[in-house]
Amino acid sequence: MKESRHTRQGFWAAALIFALFSLPVMAGAPVPDIPEAVKGDQCVEETGFMRKNHMELLLHQRDETMHRGIRTKKHSLKNCFTCHVVKDAGGQPVTVKSPKHFCRECHDYAAVQIDCFQCHTSVPGGHKTTGEKL
Amino acid sequence: MNPQERKQDDNQIDTYRRRLLGGGAALAGAATLGPGVFFTSVARAKPDDQPVSSEVRWGFLIDTNKCADNCNDCVTACEKENGWGSGSADEQHSRPDQKAQWIRKVTVRDKRTDHSMSLPMMCQHCAHPPCVDVCPTGASMKRADGIVLVDKHICIGCRYCMMACPYKARSFVHEDLEHQREYAPRGKGTVESCNLCVHRVDKDEIPACAEACEEKAILFGNLNDANSEIARRLASEPSTEIRGDLRLDLGVRYQGI
C-alpha cells in the first residue's frame, strides 16, 4: 500500500514536470515576426549569410564610402530600406521608433542595440522637408 | 533598388558606357556655347566602385564683389540640402550659438574707410587641416580629393577640431535628431561641418550653395585640372586665402577682399 502511494506521487510529480516544460511550447515561444521584403525574391546575398553577417557588410561599406568615396549600392544601408520597408496602416513607411521596423524586429528580440539611426534616417528616401512629424 | 539601378550594379560595362556617352553629350553641348564657355565643368566620370583620387582637388573660388549684402541664398540652400538650421525642425533646445552652422554669411568692415562687404564662410578644405591634426580618433579626415569631413561613425564628440579650426567652421550637435536627409546623416554627440556636398560631388553635381547662388559668386571646380574654369580664373585673376599666413593651402579662395 505504501509503495503504491509512492508510485502515485511519482506519477503526479512526473506529470507536473512534463506540464511545466511543455507549457512554453504549447503557448508558442516568442519569435521575431520578420517582415517580407517589398520587392525581389532574393537579398543581395544569401539569406542565412545576411542574418549572420549583415553588420560586417555594413561596416565595410561604411568605411569604403566615407574614406574612399566608393558608393556602390549593393551593400549600402540605403539599399536595405529599398526592399525592407514596413508600412503603417496609412501606407507610410514606419521609422525605427516603431517596433515593427524591419531592423527592430530582430534587434529587439536579440536585445542588441543599433546605433545606426541616431544619425541615419530609418525610412527610404529620408526626410526631405523641414521636419514633418512621423 | 529599382530595375535600372539593379541593371547598373549587374553590368558595370553598361555603367561605364552610359557615363561615357553622357560625357560625350556634355562635350557636344558645351561646344555649341563657344570656345571656353561651359555651363558646368565636364563630367569627371568616376564610376561608383572606384575610389576618389588625389589627381582631383575640389575647391571654391568666391567672388565677394558679386556677393550681395542682404542675400542668404547659399546658406538657405545648404540648410535645405543637408537638413540643418531652417532645413530641420529638430534642434529645438539649443541656443542659436549652439546650433549647427555649416555655412554663414559674414560681413566685414574696414574701420578706416567704412567699406563693408559680405562673404560666405564655411570649411576652407585645407590641404593641411588643423582639425585632422588634432583629432584623437581619425574621425576628422581629408579625402584624397581634398574634401575635409568628419567620419561620424568614429567621432567621439571631443570637439578638439572645433578648437583647432581657425575659421570656426565646425559645429557640435547637442540634441537628438530625427529628420535627417538620406544622404546627410547627422546626430547627437558628433561634430559636423561643410563637406562640400560630398554626396553631390560624387555624382558629378556641384554643391548646393554654388548651385543656388544667382550671382554666380561661388565657383566650384577641380583646382588640379588646368582646363577647368576655376583653375583658369585662378591663373588669370588675383585671389586670396583668408588667414593665408597660416599656410594651410586652402581649397577655398576669395576675390575682392
Chai-1 contact restraints between the chains, C-beta under 6 A:
chainA,res_idxA,chainB,res_idxB,connection_type,confidence,min_distance_angstrom,max_distance_angstrom,comment,restraint_id
A,R62,B,H153,contact,1.0,0.0,6.0,A-B,restraint_1
A,M66,B,D151,contact,1.0,0.0,6.0,A-B,restraint_2
A,R68,B,P51,contact,1.0,0.0,6.0,A-B,restraint_3
A,G69,B,P51,contact,1.0,0.0,6.0,A-B,restraint_4
A,G69,B,V52,contact,1.0,0.0,6.0,A-B,restraint_5
A,G69,B,D202,contact,1.0,0.0,6.0,A-B,restraint_6
A,I70,B,P51,contact,1.0,0.0,6.0,A-B,restraint_7
A,R71,B,D48,contact,1.0,0.0,6.0,A-B,restraint_8
A,R71,B,D202,contact,1.0,0.0,6.0,A-B,restraint_9
A,T72,B,D48,contact,1.0,0.0,6.0,A-B,restraint_10
A,T72,B,D49,contact,1.0,0.0,6.0,A-B,restraint_11
A,K73,B,E5,contact,1.0,0.0,6.0,A-B,restraint_12
A,K73,B,D9,contact,1.0,0.0,6.0,A-B,restraint_13
A,K74,B,D9,contact,1.0,0.0,6.0,A-B,restraint_14
A,N79,B,M1,contact,1.0,0.0,6.0,A-B,restraint_15
A,T82,B,M1,contact,1.0,0.0,6.0,A-B,restraint_16
A,Q118,B,G187,contact,1.0,0.0,6.0,A-B,restraint_17
A,C119,B,K152,contact,1.0,0.0,6.0,A-B,restraint_18
A,C119,B,P185,contact,1.0,0.0,6.0,A-B,restraint_19
A,C119,B,R186,contact,1.0,0.0,6.0,A-B,restraint_20
A,C119,B,G187,contact,1.0,0.0,6.0,A-B,restraint_21
A,H120,B,P185,contact,1.0,0.0,6.0,A-B,restraint_22
A,T121,B,Q180,contact,1.0,0.0,6.0,A-B,restraint_23
A,T121,B,E182,contact,1.0,0.0,6.0,A-B,restraint_24
A,G125,B,E182,contact,1.0,0.0,6.0,A-B,restraint_25
A,G126,B,R181,contact,1.0,0.0,6.0,A-B,restraint_26
A,G126,B,E182,contact,1.0,0.0,6.0,A-B,restraint_27
A,H127,B,H179,contact,1.0,0.0,6.0,A-B,restraint_28
A,T130,B,G87,contact,1.0,0.0,6.0,A-B,restraint_29
A,T130,B,A89,contact,1.0,0.0,6.0,A-B,restraint_30
A,G131,B,S88,contact,1.0,0.0,6.0,A-B,restraint_31
A,G131,B,A89,contact,1.0,0.0,6.0,A-B,restraint_32
A,G131,B,H179,contact,1.0,0.0,6.0,A-B,restraint_33
